[in-house]
Amino acid sequence: MRITVMGTGYVGLVTGTCLADLGNDVHGFDIDEAKVARIIAGDIPIYEPGLDALILKNVETGRLTFSADLKRSVETADIIFIAVGTPSNDDGSADTRQVIAAAKSIGQLMNDFKVVVNKSTVPIGMADIVKATIEHELDLRFGKQAHTQRPAFAVISNPEFLKEGSAVDDFMRPDRIVLGIEDNESGTRAKEMMRQLYAPFNRNHERTLVMNVRSAEFTKYAANAMLATRISFMNEMANLAERVGADIDSVRQGIGSDPRIGYSFLYAGTGYGGSCFPKDVQALQYTANSHGLPFRILSAVESVNQRQKHVIAEKITAYFDNNLTGLTFAVWGLAFKPNTDDMREAPSRVLIKELLSRGAKVVAHDPVAMQAAEHAFKEDLAEHPEYLSRLSFSSHAMDNLKGADALIVLTEWKEYKSPNFATIKASLKKAIIFDGRNLYEPLAMAQAGFVYEGIGRRSSDVLWPSPSTPVTASTTP
């Protein structure tokens, strides 16, 4: 089948490459000619494990091509995926200008029947807008009256459920494929074409769920909102666990063993980030508000998440008696999650800026996101360029520990999970670890001589001391 994917960002590259690997002829289109040239040269603009090798493989076979040739991209395709960006506007709504521009181009160049697939995460009702945009362009070309040369088309919703860091595997082994399709002649034709496209995923058992278009659009937002809610819920539980002397990881195991709850997305930490959860929660709230139904739960989810990004900084400032001037902190992990270089809404951006604002120095490491992080912090600190002189990056995790007053762990990269703690202790000025991802066992840290602070976990049932006061037993408030 002949496929065009409009947009060579995260979703577009993964979608197009994986469909090419299934044997389809896929063409990736982007208006950014320089970006296209980079991809053709093998310089992939995003980091996703396994993706670069898969792109190279399918480019070499000829099944995957890229260009900025819009006419070719539309005219030669049977199915056109719109996979462009939909960032948040200031009011929380999704910016759909790129989607509408893609739809307009399709209407201007469409030459025969096309299935137009909204793959981008779009507001509920966006398929209707895409359809109307294409119809308008066809009206301009052929007139509003029926015409034998006027091509038919169908607009469907096929939301993506990809996790950064495992997107290729998620695409190739989907737990469900959601198709939102209109119940009409064009929709029936589109459904058969999409079933043919996704047939390789349905051989063992049926994974495709067909529903009306708005339900499919809603499903994407509802899924991300539910996952974000679980994260914020556990972060609130973790903060309370510290107050009452509970261990949040034991609590996680206790409730996760209930099959009605399960274990996924029950890990306490420094809050969610990335390109999906923050903007999708905001977009769903915007939709609810515009329909006169404020989402109180999601408002709380977002509020808790923003608050959680400050928890580690509060622990640090409390431990050091609210005086961080001249102290140096080693930070492990900058991307919002492992196996990606995505710095969007990353908790590290909040924490590091706060440490720098309090006069501290920061030496940071990330296995993949260093370049993206440097760019992000130049933006974040544009109004305080003096902070940049106290922020540096180390190419080796252990190197940035030397002479630091404490280690802060913010991303659960594999290489951070089983480090040499003797080396860490010898390198740090003080044996202190603030673990924002609960990678280490509190008891083991205490036995190794570390002051250890996780999220909802402590190294013992005593409150950590300030440097100038002795350890005293805690009391439950």
N, C-alpha and C positions, 0 to 999 in steps of 0.2 A: 504494500500500500504506500501511496505517496503522501508524505507528511511534511508540513511546514510548521515550525515552532517560531513564533514571533517573540523575540526576547531571548537574550543569551545570558541571563542572570542565573541565579541558583536553581530556580524551578525549571527554567527553560533548558539549561544545559543538561540537567539530570534527566528530564523527560525525553528530550530529543535523543540523547546518547543511548539511553536504555531501550527506546523504541527501535533505534537503528540496530542495536545488538540482537533484537528479536527477528531481524531480517527485513525490516521496512526500509524504504528509501526516505531518508529524513534530511530536510534542509533547515538549517538554523539561520534566521534572519535577525539582523539588528541594524538600527539606523546609525549606530556609532561605527564608522568605517575603521577607525583605529583599533577599536576593541575586536572587531572581526579579524583584522590583520593579525592581532596578537594571538587569537585562538588558532587561526590557520597555521601560525608559526609554532604552535605548541605551547604558548604561554597562556595557561588557563587562569582566568581572573579570580577564581575562587578556590579555596582549599576544601576538598571533600575526598576522604579516603577512597582510592580505587577509581576515581572519576577520570583523572588525566590519562591513565593507561587505557581505559575503556574508550575514551575519545580517540586516542591515537589508533587503536585497533580498528575502529569503525571508519575513521577517515582513510586509513590505508586500504580498506576493502572497497571504498567508494560508496558505502551506504550512508555516510554522514558527510554533509558539505555545509559550508557557511558562506554567507555573502551579505552585502547591504543592497542587493538588487531586489527591490520591492515587487516589481512587475513579475519577475520570474517566481518569486516566493509565493505569490498569490495564485498566479495562473496555473502553475504545475501541480498544485496540491489537491488531493481529495479531501483531506482533513487539515484544518488550520487551528493550531493551538495558540491562544493568546496567553502568553506567560510573561507579561511585562510587570513592572513594579506598581504597587498600590500603597505608597507610604501614607503615614498619617498626616492630616492637616492639623492646624493648631487647635481646632475644636474637637479633635478626636475622630472626625469622619475620615473615610478613606479617600485619597486623592486618585480619582479614576481617569485623569486626563490621558494617560498613556493607553489605557484600555479603549477609550473612545476614539483616540487617534488611530489605533490599529483597526478598529471596526470601520472607520471612515475609509481607510486605505483599501480594505477588503471590498467594500461596496463600490469603490471607484474602479477596481481592477478585476472583479469577479467575472469569469468567462463561462463557467458551467456550475453544476451543482456542487456546493461546498458544505461540509459540516464545520461550523465554527465553534470551537470549544473554549469556554472560559476556564482556563487552568489557574489563572491568578486568583488570589483570594479577593473577592469582590463583594460589595454590599448586596444585601438581599434585594432582588429586583433588577440587578445589573444586566442580566440576560435580556430583559425587555428593552433596556436602553441600547444595548448592542444591536439587537434586532432592528429597533427603530432607526438607528444610525445607518445601518446597512440599507434598509428600505429607502431611506431618504436619498442616499447616493444613487440607488438604482432608479428612483423616480427621476432624478436629474438626468440620468443617462438615457432612460427608455420611456419616460413619461409614466404617469400613474395608471394608465390603462394597461390591461393585460397585453402582453406582447410575446410573440413566439420566441424572440431572442433573449427575453429577460430571464436570467438564470434563477433557479430556485435555490434555497439554502435552509439550513436549520441551525439555530443557536442552542447549544446545550451547556450544562454546567457539569464539570468533571473535576471537583476540588482535589487538591493534592494533600496527602497526609504524610509528608516526608519529615523525618527528623534529621537536623543537621548532624553530621558525623556518621550517619548510617543511611543516608538517603538512597544510595544505589541499591542496597539490600532491601530497603523499604519498598522501593519501586518494583524490584524484581520478585519480591515475596510479599505481596500486599495481603493484609488481613481483610480488606474490603475495597471494592471499586464502586464509587458512587457516581451514578449518571442521572442527571436531571434533564428530562426530555419532554417536550410538548407532545400531547396526544393528537397528532394530525398526520397527514400524509408525509410531509417532510420529516417529521419527528420519527415516524416508523422507519423511514429509509435511513435516517441517522443512527437509530438504535441498532439496526442490523450491521451497519458499518463499524460502529464502536464495539459491538459484540465480536465481530471478526477481528478487529484490532487487538482486543484484550483476550481472545480465545486461549492463548498460551497460559494465562493465569487461572483459567477455569477448568483445566483438564482433570485435576484431582477432585475438586469440588467447586460448586458455584460460589464465586466471591462477589459477583456483580449485583448491586442493589439499584434498581431503577425506580425513580420517583419523579414527582413533578419538579420543575426547575427551581422554584423558590425553596422547596424542602432541601434540595441538594446544596443550595447556597447557604441555607441556615445550618445544615449539618456541619459544615466546616467551622463556622463560628462557634457553634455549640460545643464541638469537640475540644477546641482550644480553650474555650471558657471553662469547661469542666476540669481540664488538666491544670490550668492556672489556679483554679479554686482549690484543688487538692494541695498544690504547693503552698499557697498562702495559709491554708488551714493548718498544715503541718508546721509551718514556721511559727504561727501563733501558739500552737501546742508546745513547740520547743521552747519558746520564751517563757511559757508558764512552767514547763518542766524544770527549768533552772531554779525557779523560785520555790518550788515545792520539793525539790530533791529527787526528781525522777530522771531517768535516762531515756531520752526521746527515741533512741534506736531500739531499746527494749520495747517501748510502746509501739513503735512501728511494726516490729515483728508480731506483737500481740494482736494488733488490729488487722494487719495485713493478712494474717492466717485465716481470717474470716473471708470466705469466697465472695461474699457480697461486697467486700471492700477491695481485696487484692493488694499487692505490694507496689504496683507501679505509681510513680509520682508521689510517693509518700516520704521522700527524703528531705529533711530539714536542711536549710542552707542560708545563703545570703540573698535569696530572691531570684526570680526568673528574669531573663533578658532575651536577647536575640531579636529576630525580625518578625516573629509571629505572635507570641503571646501578648506582648505589650500593645501592639497596634490592633490586634483582633479583639482584645478585651475592650479597648477604647471604642472601636468601631461598633461593636455590639451594643455598648452603652449608648452611643450616639443614636443608633437605630431605635433602641427602646425609648429613649427620651423624645425622639421626633414623632413617635407614635403615642406619646402621652403615658408611657409606662416605664418610669425610672427603674433601673435595675439596681436595687439596693445591695444585693449580694455582690455583684461585680464591682460596684463602687467600693465596697469593703475589701474585695480581693486586690484591687489596684492599690488602695491605700496601704494595706498591710505589706504589699510587695515593695512599695517605695520606702516604707519605714524599715523593712528588713535589710535594705542595702546599707543602712547606717549602723546596724547592730555591732559588727566587728569593730568599727571605729570607736563606738562607745565603750566597748570592752577594753580597747587599747588605752584610750584616754583615762578611763577610770583606774586602770592598773598603774599607769605612770603619773598618777596624781594630777591629771589634767595639764601636764607640761611635757610637750613633745619636742620642744625646740632643741635642735642639735642631735636628736636621736635618729638612728638609721634603721629602716625596716626593709627586710628582704621579702619580696612578694613572689610567690609561685602561682602562676596562672593568671592570664589576662583576658582571654576569650571568655564569652559568657558560658561556654560549656566545652568539654574536650572534643577533639577531632574536628575542630573548625577554627578558622581565624576570624570569626565574626565578633566584632567588638560592639555591635549595636546593643544599647541598653545593658551593657555588661556591668555587673556590680563592681568590678575592679575600677571602673571610671569614677564611681562615687567615692569609694574608699580612698583611692590614691589622691584624688583632689582634696579630700578632707585632711589627710595626713600632711600634705604639702602646705595647706592653708594654716596648719598649726605649727609650722616651722620645722617639720621633720624632713629627712632625706629618704628617698625610696630607690631601691635597686630592684628591678623587676625582671622576671624571666617567664617565657612561655615557649613551648616547643615549636609553635607554628605562627602565633599571632603577633610577633614582635613588630613587624613592619606596619601592620594594620594598627597596632597599639600606638606606635609613635605618631602616626597620622591622627589618630583619635585624640591623643592628649594635646597635640598642637592646636586642635580645634577647641578642646575643652578649656585650655589654659590661655587662650588668645588674649583674654583681658588681664591675665596675670603672668606675663612672660618670665618674670623673675622666678616663678615656681619651677620652670623647666630646667633651671640650673641645678636643682636639687632632685631631679628625676633622671635616672640612668637605667640602661638595660644591659643585662648580662647574657651572653650566649650559652652559658652553662649554669644549670640550676645550683650546683654546689658552690660555684664561684661567687654568687651574689650573697652568700651567707657570711663571708669573712668580715668580721668587725661589726656585724649588724646587732642591734639590740633585741630583735625578735624576728621570728619567721611567721609570715602570714600566708596561709594556703587558701586560694580563691577558686581554683578550677581543678576538677578531679582527673587530671591527666594520669595515665597509667604509670608514668615514670616517677610520679610523686608518691605512689601508694606504698612502696616498700623501700624507702631510702635508708642510707647508713646513718642511723641516729647517733652513733658515736662521733661520726664526722660532723654531723650537724651541731652537736653539743660543743665540740671542740672549736668550731668555727664561730659560733655566736658569742657575743659578749655575755649574754644571759641566756640560760636554757629555757626559752619561752617560745611556745608555739600557739598561735591563734589560728584554729582550723575552721575555716568557713564552710567546709564540705564534709566534716566528720570522717576523714579518711583514717584516722588513727584511734586506737583503743585507749581510753582515758587511764585505765589501770596500768597498762603497759607503759604509758608515758610517765606516770607518777613513779613507777618502779625504776625507770631509766633516769629519773632525776629532773624531769621537765615540769615546768609550770605549763599546764595545758588547758586551753579554753576552746571547746567546740561550740556547736549550736545545740543547746538543749542537753549538753553533756559536760561533766566536769571530771577532773582526774581523781577527785575524792569527794567526800561529803563536807569538805571545808571550802569556804570562799578563798579564792586566791588572795594573797596579801599584796599590799602596795610595797614597793621596794624598801620603804623605811619603817614598816610595821611588822611585828611578828605574826605568824599564822595563828588565827583564833577559830574555834569551832563556830560553825554557822548555826543560825537558828531559823526555823521556818517561819516566815512572816504570817 
